[in-house]
Amino acid sequence: MYLNKNNASSSASSPDKEKKNVDNFKISFTDDYPRKNAEILSGQYGINLLLVGLSLMLALSYSGSAVKEECLLSLLITLMLLQIIWMMWYIIRKDRQTCFVSEKDSDAGTSWLRGGLSLLALISIIMDGFQIGYYVGYKACLSPAVGVYPVIHAVHTISQVHFLWFHLKDVIKTFATFARFGVIHAVFTNLLLWCNGVISEAKHFFDTHKRLLDLGNTNITGGEEEPHCNCTTNTCSILSNGLSYLYPFNIEYHIFVSVVLFVMWKNIGLTTEYQTNQNIAMRTNGLVAGPILGVVALASTIVVLVLYVIKVGDSVETRESAVTMFYCYGIVMLLFMCLAGIVGLLIFRSDSVPLDYSKNPSRKLDTDLLFGTAIGSWLMSWCSILAVIATKTHPVYRWINFMYSLLIIIEKYIQNLFIIESLYRKRGTNERDLVETIPEIYYVSAGSSLSLAPPYNGIVSRAFENQDKVSLENDQVDNNQGYSHTRSLPEGSSSLPTRSSEKLSNRRRVLKNIAVFLFLCNISLWILPAFGCRPQFDNGIEEETFGYTIWTTIVTVAMPLNLFYRMHSVVSLTDVFRNV
């Protein structure tokens, strides 16, 4: 009877168990599954999207390939249109639906970041106008995709800047799965546009380098091909030359957008454990040495740029003098930057401000990008060091190149440490938070009350006047019993913390000057390679060791990373200035 009773109860409850299991399966499939795996699914979608575009770009690099340029441009146009549609859906859905929940990540975007992004976008739109004019001149022999691409790219740029201005800080909690796919689609679309810009710029520099090698009677086949028809306007050459100067800004724009969109993708569905809504004032008191030295560095950069571009294409002798001038300028610049970074690190290490280890995707991404993009210039520098040691020729700039390459490695190492040290400091800590406390003595009277008056006659500090009396509850103490208590000085007191406050103020003033100086130096070091100063192509030492094909591939891959590192360092140093 006991067994039958158990069997009956188990058989009766089996339908309920089956129903419960089905419900649990439905809940698990509809709720937990996307929440746990949508990030992986969307990430794999984006990577495959990037690989499709890269495969087309690699096929186009071979002159005899059956893949044409319009195939790649058609893919990019389609991806940009899909991103525009998704951004329109997001904006309209958020404006019309009250159930569309989104929190804010105050660290994801600031006003200066949006301003820099808008400036790069404006230059990219100007570049689109140049491309449209170039297409009009060669319309007879170019595919319509070449003319449609810059138009869609301009619309895509305007729409994307509008989206980032008003929605970059959103932490999306509703429609999270669809939002992940939309944002990651935008990330990899911009990465493909970045790769396309890098390849276009590499073609231009390959053609320029081929012309320089002709000075040494070296023939290299290849280069950028001109359309097989005559230009119908008088501005084709001007537009073509202008595009070569606008490529770097377009490249920086797309990699910049990819990074900020990646932060937005990481924030989807995230519970914001940190809220830094403090308004940090951009104080400029005491900024003298940093701006002056930075402006001097920037002005000398412009002079070196002009002289290098003029001299490098004249003859072999002037090319050697231009390369030597560049390396000497770079050594002086890097030595000052290393010294400034070391001083900043010593000040940080001597400071008592605690470190902040809270979860912050924006800060973690900044750290990863600093290390990841520094790999490009580190690779070029180590290759240059090896080439200098192994070369059999003895140009005048041989060991200067060695010193310059070594300083590049050391400078980025020190600058990364300086920036990361600042980013992980707790924000909003002022002098008043760090003031040392002083003791106050409370003497207990017979009436069980604490008196702030001292037991002797003498000078009484104003900091202890007009204090409320505090009574002890349910305590019986002797007349001679005393209690010590520590309290920080109130506002308006002028005593012990003054010297400590002055010391902290001096430290922060020095750190702000260092941040401004490094800010302008990184802009200078971005300007030179972006506008044609690339001695890695002109000195001939690395080509002798690695061969033309391998060395050109190394520089083509590493140089965009180096350009982005300098631009990202500028952004990070602005954060350093604000957080000091």
C-alpha positions as CSV (number, residue, x, y, z in Angstrom):
1,M,0.0,0.0,0.0
2,Y,2.9,2.3,0.8
3,L,4.5,1.7,-2.7
4,N,1.1,2.1,-4.5
5,K,0.5,5.4,-2.6
6,N,3.9,6.7,-3.7
7,N,3.4,5.6,-7.2
8,A,0.0,7.2,-7.4
9,S,1.3,10.5,-6.0
10,S,4.3,10.5,-8.4
11,S,2.1,9.7,-11.4
12,A,-0.3,12.4,-10.4
13,S,2.5,15.0,-10.1
14,S,4.2,14.0,-13.3
15,P,2.1,16.2,-15.6
16,D,2.8,19.1,-13.3
17,K,6.5,18.4,-13.4
18,E,6.4,18.2,-17.2
19,K,4.5,21.4,-17.5
20,K,6.9,23.1,-15.1
21,N,9.9,21.8,-17.1
22,V,8.4,23.1,-20.3
23,D,7.8,26.5,-18.7
24,N,11.3,26.6,-17.4
25,F,12.6,25.7,-20.9
26,K,10.6,28.5,-22.4
27,I,11.8,31.0,-19.9
28,S,15.4,29.9,-20.3
29,F,15.2,30.0,-24.1
30,T,13.5,33.3,-24.3
31,D,15.1,35.3,-21.5
32,D,18.4,33.8,-20.2
33,Y,19.7,32.6,-23.6
34,P,19.9,35.9,-25.4
35,R,21.1,37.6,-22.2
36,K,24.1,35.3,-21.9
37,N,24.9,34.6,-25.6
38,A,23.7,37.6,-27.6
39,E,27.1,39.2,-27.1
40,I,28.9,36.2,-28.5
41,L,26.5,35.8,-31.4
42,S,26.7,39.5,-32.4
43,G,30.5,39.5,-32.0
44,Q,30.8,36.5,-34.3
45,Y,28.5,38.3,-36.8
46,G,30.7,41.4,-36.8
47,I,34.0,39.4,-37.2
48,N,32.6,37.5,-40.2
49,L,31.4,40.8,-41.7
50,L,34.9,42.2,-41.3
51,L,36.5,39.1,-42.9
52,V,34.2,39.3,-45.9
53,G,35.2,42.9,-46.5
54,L,38.9,42.1,-46.0
55,S,38.7,39.2,-48.5
56,L,37.4,41.6,-51.1
57,M,40.1,44.2,-50.3
58,L,42.9,41.5,-50.6
59,A,41.5,40.3,-53.9
60,L,41.5,43.9,-55.2
61,S,45.2,44.3,-54.3
62,Y,46.0,41.8,-57.0
63,S,45.9,43.6,-60.4
64,G,44.7,40.5,-62.3
65,S,41.9,39.6,-60.0
66,A,38.3,39.1,-61.3
67,V,37.0,41.1,-58.4
68,K,36.3,44.7,-59.3
69,E,36.3,47.9,-57.2
70,E,32.5,48.3,-57.5
71,C,32.0,45.0,-55.7
72,L,33.7,46.3,-52.6
73,L,32.0,49.7,-52.9
74,S,28.6,48.0,-53.3
75,L,29.2,46.1,-50.1
76,L,30.2,49.2,-48.2
77,I,27.2,51.1,-49.5
78,T,24.9,48.3,-48.4
79,L,26.4,48.1,-44.9
80,M,26.2,51.9,-44.4
81,L,22.5,51.9,-45.5
82,L,21.7,49.1,-43.0
83,Q,23.4,51.1,-40.2
84,I,21.4,54.2,-41.2
85,I,18.2,52.2,-41.0
86,W,19.0,50.8,-37.6
87,M,20.0,54.2,-36.2
88,M,16.7,55.6,-37.5
89,W,14.8,52.7,-35.8
90,Y,16.6,53.3,-32.5
91,I,16.0,57.0,-32.4
92,I,12.3,56.8,-33.4
93,R,11.6,53.8,-31.1
94,K,13.2,55.6,-28.2
95,D,11.3,58.9,-28.8
96,R,7.9,57.2,-29.2
97,Q,8.0,54.3,-26.8
98,T,7.9,55.0,-23.1
99,C,8.9,51.4,-22.4
100,F,12.3,51.9,-24.1
101,V,14.5,52.0,-21.0
102,S,18.0,53.3,-21.2
103,E,20.4,54.4,-18.4
104,K,23.3,56.8,-18.9
105,D,27.0,56.1,-18.7
106,S,28.6,59.5,-17.9
107,D,32.1,58.2,-18.7
108,A,31.2,57.1,-22.3
109,G,31.2,60.5,-23.9
110,T,32.1,64.1,-23.1
111,S,31.6,67.4,-24.8
112,W,35.3,67.7,-26.0
113,L,35.1,64.1,-27.4
114,R,31.9,65.0,-29.3
115,G,33.6,68.2,-30.5
116,G,36.6,66.3,-31.8
117,L,34.4,63.7,-33.4
118,S,32.4,66.4,-35.2
119,L,35.6,68.1,-36.5
120,L,36.9,64.8,-38.0
121,A,33.5,64.2,-39.4
122,L,33.4,67.6,-41.1
123,I,36.7,66.9,-42.8
124,S,35.5,63.5,-43.9
125,I,32.5,65.2,-45.5
126,I,34.8,67.6,-47.3
127,M,36.7,64.6,-48.5
128,D,33.5,63.1,-49.9
129,G,33.0,66.4,-51.8
130,F,36.4,66.0,-53.3
131,Q,35.6,62.4,-54.3
132,I,32.4,63.5,-55.9
133,G,34.2,66.1,-57.9
134,Y,36.8,63.6,-59.0
135,Y,34.1,61.2,-60.2
136,V,32.5,64.0,-62.2
137,G,35.8,64.6,-64.0
138,Y,36.2,60.9,-64.9
139,K,32.5,59.9,-65.1
140,A,33.0,58.5,-68.6
141,C,35.2,55.6,-67.5
142,L,34.3,55.1,-63.8
143,S,31.6,52.8,-62.3
144,P,28.5,54.5,-60.9
145,A,29.4,52.9,-57.6
146,V,32.4,55.3,-57.4
147,G,30.0,58.3,-57.5
148,V,27.3,56.8,-55.2
149,Y,29.8,55.8,-52.5
150,P,30.8,59.3,-51.4
151,V,27.2,60.5,-51.4
152,I,26.1,57.6,-49.1
153,H,29.2,58.1,-47.0
154,A,28.4,61.7,-46.4
155,V,24.8,60.9,-45.4
156,H,26.1,58.1,-43.2
157,T,28.6,60.4,-41.5
158,I,26.0,63.1,-40.7
159,S,23.5,60.4,-39.4
160,Q,26.2,58.8,-37.3
161,V,27.4,62.0,-35.7
162,H,23.8,62.9,-34.8
163,F,23.4,59.4,-33.2
164,L,26.6,59.7,-31.2
165,W,25.9,63.2,-30.0
166,F,22.6,62.3,-28.4
167,H,22.8,58.5,-27.7
168,L,26.4,57.6,-27.0
169,K,25.9,57.5,-23.3
170,D,22.8,55.2,-23.4
171,V,23.0,52.0,-21.5
172,I,20.3,50.0,-23.3
173,K,18.2,47.6,-21.3
174,T,15.2,47.1,-23.6
175,F,15.5,45.2,-27.0
176,A,19.0,44.4,-25.9
177,T,19.6,41.5,-28.4
178,F,18.5,43.5,-31.4
179,A,20.5,46.5,-30.2
180,R,23.7,44.4,-29.8
181,F,23.5,43.3,-33.4
182,G,22.8,46.9,-34.5
183,V,25.7,48.4,-32.6
184,I,28.2,45.7,-33.5
185,H,27.1,46.1,-37.2
186,A,28.0,49.8,-36.8
187,V,31.3,49.0,-35.2
188,F,32.5,46.7,-38.0
189,T,31.1,48.8,-40.7
190,N,33.3,51.7,-39.5
191,L,36.2,49.2,-39.2
192,L,35.8,48.2,-42.9
193,L,35.6,51.9,-43.9
194,W,38.8,52.4,-41.9
195,C,40.5,49.6,-43.7
196,N,39.4,51.0,-47.0
197,G,40.9,54.3,-46.1
198,V,44.1,52.7,-45.0
199,I,44.5,50.9,-48.3
200,S,43.7,54.1,-50.3
201,E,46.3,56.0,-48.3
202,A,48.8,53.2,-48.7
203,K,48.3,53.3,-52.5
204,H,49.1,57.0,-52.5
205,F,52.3,56.6,-50.5
206,F,53.3,53.6,-52.6
207,D,53.1,55.8,-55.7
208,T,55.0,58.6,-54.0
209,H,57.7,56.3,-52.8
210,K,58.0,54.8,-56.3
211,R,58.7,58.3,-57.6
212,L,61.4,58.9,-55.0
213,L,63.0,55.6,-55.8
214,D,63.3,56.7,-59.4
215,L,65.8,59.3,-58.2
216,G,68.1,56.4,-57.4
217,N,67.4,54.7,-60.8
218,T,65.3,51.9,-59.1
219,N,62.3,50.7,-61.0
220,I,59.3,49.3,-59.2
221,T,56.2,48.2,-61.1
222,G,52.9,48.9,-59.6
223,G,51.3,51.9,-58.0
224,E,47.9,53.6,-58.2
225,E,46.4,53.4,-61.7
226,E,44.7,56.5,-63.2
227,P,41.3,56.1,-65.0
228,H,41.7,55.3,-68.7
229,C,40.1,58.5,-69.9
230,N,40.7,62.2,-69.9
231,C,39.4,64.4,-67.2
232,T,36.5,66.7,-68.3
233,T,37.3,69.4,-65.7
234,N,40.4,71.3,-64.8
235,T,40.4,70.3,-61.1
236,C,41.1,66.6,-61.3
237,S,44.7,66.9,-60.3
238,I,43.9,69.4,-57.5
239,L,41.2,67.1,-56.1
240,S,43.5,64.0,-56.4
241,N,46.3,65.8,-54.5
242,G,43.8,67.1,-51.9
243,L,42.4,63.7,-51.2
244,S,45.9,62.5,-50.1
245,Y,45.9,65.1,-47.4
246,L,42.4,64.3,-46.2
247,Y,42.8,60.5,-45.9
248,P,44.4,60.7,-42.4
249,F,41.4,62.6,-41.0
250,N,39.0,60.1,-42.5
251,I,41.0,57.2,-41.2
252,E,41.0,58.7,-37.6
253,Y,37.3,59.4,-37.8
254,H,36.3,55.9,-38.5
255,I,38.6,54.3,-36.0
256,F,37.5,56.9,-33.4
257,V,33.8,56.0,-34.1
258,S,34.5,52.3,-33.9
259,V,36.0,52.7,-30.4
260,V,33.2,54.8,-29.0
261,L,30.6,52.5,-30.5
262,F,32.4,49.5,-29.0
263,V,32.0,51.1,-25.6
264,M,28.3,51.5,-26.3
265,W,28.1,47.8,-27.3
266,K,29.8,46.7,-24.1
267,N,27.4,48.8,-22.0
268,I,24.3,47.1,-23.4
269,G,22.4,45.3,-20.6
270,L,25.1,46.4,-18.1
271,T,24.1,47.3,-14.6
272,T,25.9,50.6,-14.0
273,E,27.8,50.3,-10.8
274,Y,29.6,53.6,-11.2
275,Q,28.1,57.0,-11.8
276,T,30.5,59.9,-12.1
277,N,28.2,62.8,-12.6
278,Q,30.6,65.3,-11.1
279,N,31.3,68.4,-13.1
280,I,35.1,68.6,-13.1
281,A,36.2,72.2,-13.7
282,M,38.8,72.8,-16.3
283,R,41.0,75.0,-14.2
284,T,43.9,76.7,-16.0
285,N,45.5,78.4,-13.0
286,G,49.3,78.1,-13.1
287,L,49.6,76.8,-16.7
288,V,52.7,78.4,-18.0
289,A,55.6,76.0,-18.7
290,G,53.4,73.2,-20.3
291,P,51.6,75.3,-22.9
292,I,54.7,77.3,-23.8
293,L,56.9,74.2,-24.4
294,G,54.0,72.5,-26.2
295,V,53.5,75.4,-28.6
296,V,57.3,75.5,-29.2
297,A,57.2,71.8,-30.1
298,L,54.1,72.3,-32.3
299,A,55.7,75.2,-34.2
300,S,59.0,73.3,-34.7
301,T,56.9,70.4,-36.0
302,I,55.4,72.6,-38.7
303,V,58.8,73.8,-39.7
304,V,60.2,70.3,-39.9
305,L,57.2,69.1,-41.9
306,V,57.6,71.9,-44.5
307,L,61.4,71.4,-44.8
308,Y,61.1,67.6,-45.0
309,V,58.4,67.7,-47.8
310,I,60.5,70.1,-49.8
311,K,63.9,68.4,-49.4
312,V,63.0,64.7,-49.6
313,G,62.0,64.8,-53.3
314,D,64.8,66.9,-54.7
315,S,67.8,64.6,-54.8
316,V,69.6,61.9,-52.9
317,E,71.7,64.3,-50.9
318,T,68.8,66.5,-49.9
319,R,66.9,63.4,-49.0
320,E,69.6,62.3,-46.6
321,S,69.7,65.7,-45.0
322,A,65.9,65.7,-44.6
323,V,66.0,62.3,-42.9
324,T,68.8,63.4,-40.6
325,M,66.9,66.5,-39.6
326,F,63.8,64.5,-38.9
327,Y,65.6,62.0,-36.6
328,C,67.4,64.8,-34.7
329,Y,64.1,66.6,-34.1
330,G,62.4,63.4,-33.0
331,I,65.2,62.6,-30.5
332,V,64.9,66.0,-28.8
333,M,61.1,65.8,-28.7
334,L,61.1,62.2,-27.3
335,L,63.7,63.1,-24.6
336,F,61.6,65.9,-23.3
337,M,58.4,63.7,-23.4
338,C,60.2,60.9,-21.5
339,L,61.4,63.4,-18.8
340,A,57.9,64.9,-18.4
341,G,56.4,61.4,-18.1
342,I,58.9,60.3,-15.4
343,V,58.3,63.5,-13.4
344,G,54.5,62.9,-13.6
345,L,54.9,59.3,-12.5
346,L,57.1,60.3,-9.5
347,I,54.4,62.9,-8.4
348,F,51.7,60.3,-8.7
349,R,53.6,57.7,-6.7
350,S,54.3,60.3,-3.9
351,D,50.6,61.2,-3.7
352,S,48.3,59.6,-1.2
353,V,45.2,59.5,-3.4
354,P,43.9,55.9,-3.5
355,L,43.4,54.0,-6.7
356,D,40.0,53.2,-8.1
357,Y,39.4,49.6,-9.1
358,S,35.7,49.8,-9.8
359,K,34.3,48.3,-13.0
360,N,34.5,50.8,-15.8
361,P,34.3,49.6,-19.4
362,S,35.4,53.0,-20.9
363,R,38.5,53.1,-18.7
364,K,39.4,49.5,-19.4
365,L,39.0,50.1,-23.2
366,D,41.3,53.1,-22.9
367,T,43.9,51.0,-21.3
368,D,43.6,48.2,-23.8
369,L,43.8,50.6,-26.7
370,L,46.9,52.3,-25.4
371,F,48.8,49.0,-25.2
372,G,47.3,47.5,-28.4
373,T,47.9,50.4,-30.7
374,A,51.4,50.9,-29.3
375,I,52.4,47.5,-30.8
376,G,52.5,49.0,-34.3
377,S,55.2,51.6,-33.6
378,W,57.1,49.1,-31.3
379,L,57.2,46.6,-34.2
380,M,58.6,49.3,-36.6
381,S,61.1,50.5,-34.0
382,W,62.5,47.0,-33.2
383,C,62.8,46.3,-37.0
384,S,64.7,49.6,-37.4
385,I,67.0,48.7,-34.5
386,L,67.7,45.3,-36.0
387,A,68.3,46.9,-39.5
388,V,70.7,49.5,-38.1
389,I,72.8,46.8,-36.4
390,A,72.8,44.4,-39.4
391,T,73.2,46.9,-42.3
392,K,76.4,47.0,-44.3
393,T,76.0,50.6,-45.4
394,H,77.0,53.6,-43.3
395,P,74.6,56.5,-44.0
396,V,75.1,59.6,-41.8
397,Y,71.8,58.9,-40.0
398,R,72.5,55.3,-39.2
399,W,73.0,55.5,-35.4
400,I,70.6,58.5,-35.1
401,N,68.0,56.2,-36.5
402,F,69.0,53.7,-33.8
403,M,68.6,56.3,-31.0
404,Y,65.3,57.5,-32.4
405,S,63.8,54.0,-32.6
406,L,64.9,53.2,-29.0
407,L,63.4,56.4,-27.6
408,I,60.1,55.6,-29.4
409,I,59.8,52.4,-27.4
410,I,60.8,54.0,-24.1
411,E,58.6,57.1,-24.6
412,K,55.4,55.1,-25.3
413,Y,56.2,52.8,-22.3
414,I,56.5,55.8,-19.9
415,Q,53.5,57.7,-21.4
416,N,51.2,54.6,-21.1
417,L,52.2,54.3,-17.4
418,F,51.6,58.0,-16.8
419,I,48.1,57.9,-18.5
420,I,46.9,54.7,-16.8
421,E,48.2,55.9,-13.4
422,S,46.0,59.0,-13.7
423,L,42.9,57.1,-15.1
424,Y,42.9,54.8,-12.1
425,R,43.0,57.6,-9.5
426,K,39.9,58.3,-7.6
427,R,38.1,61.3,-9.0
428,G,36.7,64.3,-7.1
429,T,39.2,64.2,-4.3
430,N,40.3,67.7,-3.3
431,E,42.6,69.1,-0.8
432,R,39.9,69.1,1.9
433,D,39.6,65.4,1.6
434,L,43.3,64.8,2.1
435,V,43.8,67.2,5.1
436,E,45.2,65.5,8.1
437,T,43.0,65.6,11.2
438,I,44.0,67.1,14.5
439,P,43.0,65.9,17.9
440,E,40.5,67.6,20.1
441,I,40.2,66.9,23.9
442,Y,36.8,66.5,25.5
443,Y,36.8,66.8,29.3
444,V,33.9,65.4,31.2
445,S,32.3,67.4,33.9
446,A,30.3,66.2,36.8
447,G,27.1,66.9,35.0
448,S,27.9,64.2,32.5
449,S,28.5,66.7,29.8
450,L,31.5,67.3,27.5
451,S,33.1,70.7,27.6
452,L,35.2,71.9,24.8
453,A,37.0,74.4,27.0
454,P,40.5,73.5,28.0
455,P,41.3,73.1,31.7
456,Y,43.8,76.0,31.6
457,N,43.8,79.6,30.6
458,G,45.5,80.6,27.4
459,I,45.0,81.2,23.7
460,V,42.0,79.2,22.3
461,S,41.9,78.5,18.5
462,R,38.9,80.0,16.8
463,A,38.3,76.6,15.2
464,F,36.9,75.4,18.6
465,E,34.6,78.3,19.3
466,N,30.8,78.2,19.1
467,Q,30.6,74.4,19.1
468,D,27.5,72.5,20.3
469,K,27.8,70.8,23.6
470,V,27.4,67.0,23.5
471,S,25.9,65.1,26.4
472,L,26.7,61.6,27.4
473,E,23.8,59.3,27.7
474,N,23.6,56.7,30.5
475,D,27.3,57.0,31.4
476,Q,28.7,57.8,34.7
477,V,32.3,59.0,34.7
478,D,34.7,60.6,37.1
479,N,35.6,64.2,37.1
480,N,39.2,63.6,36.1
481,Q,38.3,61.3,33.2
482,G,38.9,62.6,29.6
483,Y,38.1,61.3,26.1
484,S,40.1,62.1,23.0
485,H,38.3,62.6,19.7
486,T,39.6,63.6,16.2
487,R,37.8,66.0,14.0
488,S,38.8,67.7,10.7
489,L,39.1,71.4,10.5
490,P,35.9,73.2,9.4
491,E,35.8,75.5,6.4
492,G,37.4,78.9,6.8
493,S,40.0,77.7,9.4
494,S,43.5,78.7,8.7
495,S,45.9,76.5,10.6
496,L,47.7,73.2,10.0
497,P,46.3,72.1,6.6
498,T,47.5,75.2,4.8
499,R,51.0,73.9,4.1
500,S,49.6,70.5,3.0
501,S,47.1,72.2,0.7
502,E,49.8,74.3,-0.9
503,K,51.9,71.2,-1.5
504,L,48.9,69.4,-3.2
505,S,48.1,72.4,-5.3
506,N,51.7,72.6,-6.5
507,R,51.7,68.9,-7.4
508,R,48.5,69.2,-9.4
509,R,49.8,72.4,-11.1
510,V,52.9,70.5,-12.3
511,L,50.7,67.5,-13.4
512,K,48.5,69.8,-15.4
513,N,51.5,71.4,-17.2
514,I,52.8,67.9,-18.0
515,A,49.5,66.8,-19.4
516,V,49.2,69.9,-21.6
517,F,52.8,69.5,-22.8
518,L,52.3,65.8,-23.7
519,F,49.0,66.7,-25.3
520,L,50.6,69.1,-27.8
521,C,53.6,66.8,-28.4
522,N,51.3,63.9,-29.3
523,I,49.5,66.2,-31.8
524,S,52.9,67.1,-33.3
525,L,53.9,63.5,-33.6
526,W,50.6,62.7,-35.3
527,I,50.9,65.6,-37.8
528,L,54.3,64.4,-39.2
529,P,53.4,60.9,-40.4
530,A,49.9,61.9,-41.3
531,F,51.1,64.6,-43.8
532,G,54.0,62.7,-45.4
533,C,57.0,62.6,-43.1
534,R,57.7,58.9,-43.1
535,P,61.5,58.3,-43.0
536,Q,60.8,54.6,-42.7
537,F,60.2,54.7,-46.5
538,D,63.1,57.1,-47.3
539,N,66.2,56.0,-45.4
540,G,66.7,52.7,-47.2
541,I,68.2,50.9,-44.1
542,E,65.2,48.8,-43.3
543,E,64.6,47.9,-47.0
544,E,68.1,46.6,-47.2
545,T,67.5,44.2,-44.3
546,F,63.9,43.1,-44.8
547,G,63.3,43.6,-48.5
548,Y,60.9,46.1,-50.1
549,T,57.8,43.9,-50.0
550,I,58.1,42.8,-46.4
551,W,59.1,46.3,-45.1
552,T,56.3,48.0,-47.0
553,T,53.8,45.6,-45.6
554,I,55.1,46.2,-42.0
555,V,54.8,50.0,-42.4
556,T,51.4,49.8,-44.1
557,V,50.0,47.8,-41.2
558,A,51.8,49.5,-38.3
559,M,51.6,53.2,-39.4
560,P,47.8,53.5,-39.0
561,L,48.1,52.0,-35.5
562,N,50.7,54.5,-34.7
563,L,48.5,57.4,-35.9
564,F,45.6,56.1,-33.9
565,Y,47.8,55.7,-30.8
566,R,48.8,59.4,-31.0
567,M,45.2,60.5,-31.5
568,H,44.0,58.3,-28.6
569,S,46.8,59.6,-26.4
570,V,45.5,63.1,-27.1
571,V,42.1,62.0,-25.9
572,S,43.4,60.2,-22.8
573,L,45.6,63.1,-21.9
574,T,42.6,65.4,-21.9
575,D,41.1,63.1,-19.4
576,V,44.3,63.3,-17.3
577,F,44.1,67.1,-17.3
578,R,40.4,67.0,-16.2
579,N,41.0,64.4,-13.5
580,V,44.1,65.9,-11.8
